[in-house]
């Protein structure tokens, strides 16, 4: 029986840009469905990470996505 992988819904509170940047990181370091991995990781991080650390991570993701001026 083939393995059926359901798409992971985007977690609440995360922007599309943050999830896209997180997916790009996953695409670089982990084989598989990067957008799904990003959604799962963001949901898990939202539940278990210290809020201050999560804020810093999200700021880094935004900085990685911003243009260099």
C-alpha contacts under 8 A as a table, 3 or more apart, distances in Angstrom:
res1	aa1	res2	aa2	distance
7	X	36	X	6.08
8	X	36	X	5.33
8	X	37	X	7.96
8	X	39	X	5.99
8	X	40	X	6.36
9	X	36	X	7.94
9	X	39	X	6.54
10	X	14	X	7.60
10	X	39	X	5.21
10	X	40	X	7.98
10	X	43	X	7.78
11	X	14	X	6.23
11	X	39	X	6.29
11	X	40	X	7.92
11	X	42	X	6.55
11	X	43	X	5.26
14	X	18	X	6.41
14	X	19	X	6.76
14	X	42	X	7.65
15	X	18	X	5.23
15	X	19	X	6.36
16	X	19	X	5.18
16	X	20	X	6.03
17	X	20	X	5.00
17	X	21	X	6.12
17	X	62	X	7.33
17	X	65	X	7.31
18	X	21	X	5.21
18	X	22	X	6.13
18	X	58	X	6.77
18	X	61	X	5.71
18	X	62	X	6.19
18	X	65	X	7.90
19	X	22	X	4.99
19	X	23	X	5.97
19	X	35	X	7.42
19	X	38	X	6.06
19	X	39	X	6.80
19	X	42	X	7.62
20	X	23	X	4.94
20	X	24	X	6.22
20	X	35	X	7.13
20	X	38	X	7.78
21	X	24	X	5.00
21	X	25	X	6.39
21	X	61	X	6.11
21	X	62	X	7.81
21	X	64	X	7.28
21	X	65	X	6.41
22	X	25	X	5.09
22	X	26	X	6.33
22	X	38	X	5.54
22	X	61	X	6.91
23	X	26	X	4.99
23	X	27	X	6.05
23	X	34	X	4.88
23	X	35	X	4.99
23	X	36	X	7.92
23	X	37	X	6.99
23	X	38	X	4.93
24	X	27	X	4.98
24	X	28	X	6.32
24	X	34	X	7.04
25	X	28	X	5.19
25	X	29	X	6.49
26	X	29	X	5.26
26	X	30	X	5.25
26	X	31	X	7.66
26	X	34	X	5.42
26	X	37	X	7.01
26	X	38	X	6.88
27	X	30	X	5.76
27	X	31	X	6.52
27	X	32	X	7.50
27	X	33	X	7.79
27	X	34	X	5.22
28	X	31	X	7.98
30	X	34	X	7.72
31	X	34	X	7.58
32	X	37	X	7.85
33	X	36	X	5.46
33	X	37	X	6.20
34	X	37	X	4.99
34	X	38	X	6.03
35	X	38	X	5.03
35	X	39	X	6.23
36	X	39	X	5.16
36	X	40	X	6.20
37	X	40	X	5.13
37	X	41	X	5.97
38	X	41	X	5.09
38	X	42	X	5.96
39	X	42	X	5.17
39	X	43	X	6.15
40	X	43	X	5.21
40	X	44	X	6.21
41	X	44	X	5.09
41	X	45	X	5.95
42	X	45	X	5.03
42	X	46	X	6.03
43	X	46	X	5.17
43	X	47	X	6.52
44	X	47	X	5.24
44	X	48	X	6.32
45	X	48	X	5.40
45	X	49	X	5.21
45	X	54	X	7.25
46	X	49	X	6.06
46	X	54	X	7.26
49	X	53	X	6.67
49	X	54	X	6.04
50	X	53	X	5.30
50	X	54	X	6.15
51	X	54	X	4.99
51	X	55	X	6.11
52	X	55	X	5.11
52	X	56	X	6.37
53	X	56	X	5.07
53	X	57	X	6.22
54	X	57	X	5.04
54	X	58	X	6.18
55	X	58	X	5.18
55	X	59	X	6.19
56	X	59	X	5.02
56	X	60	X	6.26
57	X	60	X	5.09
57	X	61	X	6.27
58	X	61	X	4.99
58	X	62	X	6.24
59	X	62	X	5.08
59	X	63	X	6.13
60	X	63	X	4.93
60	X	64	X	6.14
61	X	64	X	5.15
61	X	65	X	6.37
62	X	65	X	5.07
62	X	66	X	6.23
63	X	66	X	5.17
